[in-house]
């Protein structure tokens, strides 16, 4: 798989994620971004659990979401995740939420994360996780690791 490929996660809006008008609550988009980001990492051959078990954490530094149309109860959605930046200390993902039935883009956004240890001090993946570092560099450049 090409490392920088978009990874798509399919979900269906659950009733508990909606308000009285059956419109998805805006905060769910952030949770959907997290699901998509986790699946992107897994598609690259690693998981959050493996990162954390190795002593590396990815706390969120910044979240941005632009809402365009409302998702509603029982809509099938496709959430695309893509690595859009990696500096060695920070990583940024981009997202797009589309309604499957008509392809309408409902929201887009990004999250920025820092690589830290359990004490929330910065760590550099190239020192402790060279394979992860190489994969992220390859994903950023659009080549296979």
N, C-alpha and C positions, 0 to 999 in steps of 0.2 A: 504494500500500500504506500502511495506517495505520502510522505510525512505531513505535508501542509494541506492535505485534502480536508475539505469540510466534512465534519462528521455530523450526521443528522440523527436526532432523537425524536421518535414519535410518541406523542402523549394524547390523551383525551381529557378534556376539561371535566373534572369531577364536580358533582353538585356542591360538595363542601368547599370548593374553591370559588364559589360565586356568591353574589349578594342577592337581595330580594328580587332583583330584576333579571337574575340568571346571567349576569355579566361577571366575568372573572375579575376578582379583586386584583388591583395593580401590583401588590406585593408578591403575588404568585409568579410573576414574570422573573423575579430575581431567583426564586427557587428553581424555576425551569432552566434558567441560565446555569445554575449549579449542576443540575442533572446533566445538561448537555456538556458542560466542561468536564465532569467526571467521566462521561462516556468518551469524550475526545481523548483524555489521558489513557483510558483503558484501550482504546483503539490503537494507541501508539505502543502498547505493550506494558503499561504500568498503571498503577492505581494510586488513589490518595492513600489508601491503607499502607501500601508498600512505601510510599514517601514518608509517611508518619512513622512507620516501623523503623525506618532508617534514620529517624531523628530530624526530618525536614518537614516544615509546615508551610502552608501558603495562605496566610491571613489576607483578607481583602483590604486593600488600601483605598480603592475608589470604585464606585459603581455608577454607570450612566445608563439610562434607559429612555428611549424615545417611543412614546405610545402613538400609534397611528389609527388603529381601529380596535374595537373591543372584541375579545374572545368571549364566547358564550358557552353556557352549559352544553356539554356533549359535543362541542366542536373537536374535530381531530386536528392536531397541530403538529407541525414539523419544526423543530428547533435546531438550527445549524450552529455549530461552534467551530471556530477557527483560531489558531494562534496568529496574533497580529503583531506581537512584539516580544522580544526576549533580550535582556541586557546582561544576564549573568547574575543579577540580584533581583530583578523584577521580571514579571511575565504578564502579558496582556492578552486577553481573549476577546474576540468579537462574536456577536450573536445576531441571529435573525429568526424571528418567530413568524411562521406562515400558517395560514389556515389551509389545510390539505384540500378541501373541496373546491376552492376557487383560486388558490395560490396567492391570495392577498397577504401582503406583509402587514402584520399586526403590530409588531414592535421590533426595534433593533437596539443593540446596546453593546457595552463592553465592561469588562471588569479588569482591574489591575491588582496584582498580588505581589507580595514580597516573599522571598525565600528566607525563612527564619528557623532557629532551633526552638526547643521547647521553652526557652527563656525569652523568646521573641527577639533574639539578637540575630542580625543578618548573617546568613551563610551563603557561600558560593557553591552551587552544584558541581562545578568543575573540580573542586577539591575533594568532595566526599562522594559524589555520584557522577563520575565521568561519563557513564553511558547515558544518563538522563541529560546531561549537558550536551553531549554530542547529538542526541535525538532532537533536542530543542533547537540547536543551531541548524541542523538539517531541515527541520520544519520551517524555520524562519527563512531559510534560503530557497526552499522549494525542492530540495533534493532528498533522496533516501539516506537514512542514517547507516 
